[in-house]
Amino acid sequence: MAILSLVSIGPGDLDYMLPAAMGALRRADVIIGYQIYLDQLRHLIAPHQELVSSQLGQEVERATHAIDMAAAGRNVAMVSSGDIGIYAMASPIFDVLRARDWNGNEPDVEVFPGVSAIQATAAKVGAPLGHDFCTISLSDLLTPWPVIQKRLKAAAWGDFVIGFYNPRSKKRDWQLGYAIDILRDFRPPETPVIIARNVTRPDENIQVVALSEFDPSVVDMFTLVMVGNSQSYTLADRVATPRGYTEKGADRTTAQKEASEAVISYPVSLTKLAGKPATVIGGGPVATRKVDGLLAVEAVVTVVSPELTPQLQALVDAGNVTWVARKYEADDLAAAMLVFAATNDRAVNQQIGEAAAALNILCSVADAPEEGNFHSMAVHRGDSTVLAVGTQGTEPGKAKRLRNQLRWLLENDN
Ligand SMILES: C[S@@+](CC[C@H](N)C(=O)[O-])C[C@H]1O[C@@H](n2cnc3c(N)ncnc32)[C@H](O)[C@@H]1O
């Protein structure tokens, strides 16, 4: 009986094609596939074998033609790169068979597996697939974007190592950037990203970069992009993912543990801060973030500091903030409803905390949250919800990451 063989030819170099697939190719009367694959296989093809070259796209036509030839009694080999069952011709073949109420043996169909791009890439760089992984095709030509988006979020949330197929083309140039933005909120900045172009082909090029450094614009359709999970690491020029799992960052400092155990917080949401006096002592990056937060709720902000960041200076110049251009003095708190102690001097911050306590003023001490009586949380304002995540003030980076992760779940909830 004639057989339709679905033959995987591997990622490029025919050393990566399995012997069973080679055997199926040899037994075929007709070989059908893209010209580029037929060219690749030419020294395996015998003169009596008929070649049918197909165009890019037209998967259903190609599947139908292959099935028709096999049903007419010819041994047909349909060839596809990598593994024919992974984003390739095996599924259109079965779709056509289903539409025809195929009885399972007319024609007989056999699938010959192969090395997919993700496996070839993994082998080239070490052992990045040592724990749970998934693949996501970023092509929204056949799959609606909301479905891809949902899977991206689930894979990010599930901390899977992800192999992105069809990552980026001239017409689809933003999807990979979107995916990476999600992953940056879920995984540490040093998470390895493997950019594997034309793996096992003559112009193979494989690079490993940190998630924080990755630039999606270097990627094209001949590339597989693999992003490690939160445990993946680089070793020399290789990448591996441990089979076991430890929570990175679980080794908190004693000071952090003591602080979070000592403080019992009572989260509230302060409202009507518009027009209320708030004082920020300090003029560095931390102070700048606090000023930004206060201006967002329209508080009347005074900054006390001999120096300012350029951003703060711009706010002062624009008249949005009052600047007292000197070091902290005891009566700076008198008019304030709330105070941020954000200098780079530990002793001064401590003094501010004590002075504020004596005056019953709300005070947040940037470098020692337990010395103040509030700390700000990482906030996301949705249409009708406010999401605030805090860690007793001791791990602002973790609070921010968690806030970002929850935001992805809240936004575009489909
Ligand atoms: C339509 S999918 C076909 C996947 C193929 N069936 C497999 O199992 O590898 C095409 C995508 O696979 C990836 N790909 C296939 N071969 C590759 C190779 N040799 N090097 C890098 N990426 C490859 C690229 O992401 C490309 O855009």
The ligand as an SDF file (V2000), in Angstrom:
LIG
                    3D

 27 29  0  0  0  0  0  0  0  0999 V2000
    7.7800   27.7710   10.3830 C   0  0  0  0  0  0  0  0  0  0  0  0
    8.9100   27.5270   11.6950 S   0  0  0  0  0  0  0  0  0  0  0  0
    9.4870   25.9110   11.3520 C   0  0  0  0  0  0  0  0  0  0  0  0
   10.0430   25.2040   12.5580 C   0  0  0  0  0  0  0  0  0  0  0  0
   10.6520   23.8540   12.2320 C   0  0  0  0  0  0  0  0  0  0  0  0
    9.6260   22.9090   11.8320 N   0  0  0  0  0  0  0  0  0  0  0  0
   11.4320   23.3010   13.4090 C   0  0  0  0  0  0  0  0  0  0  0  0
   11.0060   22.3160   14.0110 O   0  0  0  0  0  0  0  0  0  0  0  0
   12.4850   23.8890   13.7230 O   0  0  0  0  0  0  0  0  0  0  0  0
   10.2280   28.5550   11.1740 C   0  0  0  0  0  0  0  0  0  0  0  0
   10.9940   29.1630   12.3620 C   0  0  0  0  0  0  0  0  0  0  0  0
   11.7790   28.1470   12.9620 O   0  0  0  0  0  0  0  0  0  0  0  0
   12.9920   28.6930   13.4620 C   0  0  0  0  0  0  0  0  0  0  0  0
   14.0890   27.9710   12.8100 N   0  0  0  0  0  0  0  0  0  0  0  0
   13.9880   26.9190   11.9930 C   0  0  0  0  0  0  0  0  0  0  0  0
   15.2010   26.4620   11.6340 N   0  0  0  0  0  0  0  0  0  0  0  0
   16.0950   27.2480   12.2560 C   0  0  0  0  0  0  0  0  0  0  0  0
   17.5260   27.2870   12.3020 C   0  0  0  0  0  0  0  0  0  0  0  0
   18.2640   26.4100   11.6430 N   0  0  0  0  0  0  0  0  0  0  0  0
   18.1110   28.2340   13.0630 N   0  0  0  0  0  0  0  0  0  0  0  0
   17.3620   29.1140   13.7580 C   0  0  0  0  0  0  0  0  0  0  0  0
   16.0280   29.1220   13.7530 N   0  0  0  0  0  0  0  0  0  0  0  0
   15.3950   28.2120   13.0130 C   0  0  0  0  0  0  0  0  0  0  0  0
   12.9580   30.1890   13.1490 C   0  0  0  0  0  0  0  0  0  0  0  0
   12.4130   30.8370   14.2750 O   0  0  0  0  0  0  0  0  0  0  0  0
   11.9800   30.2440   12.0060 C   0  0  0  0  0  0  0  0  0  0  0  0
   11.3650   31.5230   11.9080 O   0  0  0  0  0  0  0  0  0  0  0  0
  1  2  1  0
  2  3  1  0
  2 10  1  0
  3  4  1  0
  4  5  1  0
  5  6  1  0
  5  7  1  0
  7  8  2  0
  7  9  1  0
 10 11  1  0
 11 12  1  0
 11 26  1  0
 12 13  1  0
 13 14  1  0
 13 24  1  0
 14 15  1  0
 14 23  1  0
 15 16  2  0
 16 17  1  0
 17 18  1  0
 17 23  2  0
 18 19  1  0
 18 20  2  0
 20 21  1  0
 21 22  2  0
 22 23  1  0
 24 25  1  0
 24 26  1  0
 26 27  1  0
M  CHG  2   2   1   9  -1
M  END
$$$$
